[in-house]
């Protein structure tokens, strides 16, 4: 039985570990022993270890017996952990979404004979896979997507709950948003260009600029126009901007602000919520549109963001273990999406777990 070593046992990590343990031997590491023990209570076959991902020697020793590693830590921890995993010669799927340019680890991965697929979540992730697929077939002149995970019963003032680390959410709100406009990279502040749109089964949401294109800025720079936007309930962006203007995310206030948001944005296990993703690909030959809507699973008590992000990552783990993708190096999903078999597997895998990507 293949051994998967997973680093990170948060909301998304829990869903992934339980899913992978149905077929593989899962070793789960995290700094929070309470989280680890609560997951093991649901499946005693999962091996748990308290691990400090910033302790390079400890992490290297722990993963020494791994067939493959799944990295799911907050973004600020992701780059160095990924580098350590690659240096250990271990294939890896990464959903940490670290702010650094992960592609600069490509030479190291090739030198170590490692396959690293990064940003393999819901978004970045699914839009990248699909853009890579269509990029091989048509001449694309415009691409955009919008995505959000939200509570079904929003509570003011934020009308938001965080399905993953609030630190990563704040990173989205404060990092400048890069986009491609008329073949030029343009940078705008996050939370700008707010537009209220109507979403099926949801109602009115606001869409605003965030820095979700990531690797696409470099790998798909031949596409003249590309944008990514985050979805929230109307009014959320202006509230966050007012907090930024008051200096609540400055170094002196950051820790106290984050601690407060951890409590206010805490997503409970049985809290109704949903994830929505709209993808638009435009070419002279055809226009292609995809829609994903998913809700939390009451039976497994897994959030929709954990399902959509986590199952995309576990699908990618299976692609590597089943030799659907064998190239060595660091690959974002748009490269993997060029392989038709990988796309077919991804859509089938997600669909079998009731995560439906609908072409509209």
C-alpha positions, 0 to 999 in steps of 0.5 A: 500500500502506497504511503502518503505523508500529508503536512497540514490537518486543518479543515481542508487537510482533514477532508483530504486525509480521510479521503486518501485513507480509504485507499492508501496508508496516510501519515498526517503531520501538524503542529496541533496535536488536538486536530490530529487526534480528532481526525484519528478518532474518525479513522484509526488507520491514519498515523499521526505525528506532531511536526514543526514544518519549519524544522527542516531536519525533523520534516525531512526525517519524518517524510523519509519513508513517503511515496508521495507528500501532500503539502497543505500548510498556510501560505507563509509556511509553504515555500520553504516546506516545499523546498525541503520536500523537493530536496528530500527527493519526494514527489509532492502535491502542494496547495499552500498557495505561498506568495513566492514564485514557486516556479523557481524551484523547477531546476531543483526538482529536475535535479532531484528527479521530483514531480511537484504539482503546485496550486492544485486546489479549487482556485487556483487549481480547477481554472488552471487545469481547464485553461491548460486543456483549452490552450492546446486546442484553441487560440484564447484571447481572454480568460477570467474566473471568479470564486468564493466560499461563503456561509449560507446564513451570513452574519454582519458585519463581515457576512463571511466565514473562513474555510481555511486559514484567516491569515491566507484570506488577509493575504488575498486582501492585501497583496496587489492583484496582477492581471493581464490587460492587452498583453501587459501585466497591470497591477491594481490594489486588491479589493478594487473594481468592485462589481455586484453580480447575480449568481444562480442559487445564491443571489447578489454577490460582489466581485473584486480584484485579487491576485489569483492568477499566480503562475498564469502570469508567466505560463500563459502570457501569450493570452492578452487578457486574464483576470481573477476575482474573489466573490463575497456578499456585498459590502464586505470589500469596503469593510475590509478596506476601512480596516486596512485604512485604519492600520489594523493589518499593519505589523503592530496590529496584525496579531491582535486583528488576526486573533479577533478574525480567527474567532469571528470567521470560525467556520463550525463543522455543521455550518451551512456554506457553499463554494461557487466558481465561474470560469470564462474562456474566450476565443475567435472560434468559441466561448467556453463557460464553466460553473461549479456550485457545491455545498457542505456535506452534512454527513461527513461534516466537511465544508464545500471549500474543503471538498472542492479544494481537497478533492482536487488535490487528492485527485492530483495525488492519484494522477501521480500515483497512477502515472498519468503525469510523469514529467519531472519538475515543478508544474502548475495545473495549467501544464498538467491540464494539457494532458487530456487523460489528466483532465478526464480523470480530474472531472470524473474523480470530482463528479464521483464525489458529487463535485460537479463542474458544469459546462454552460 
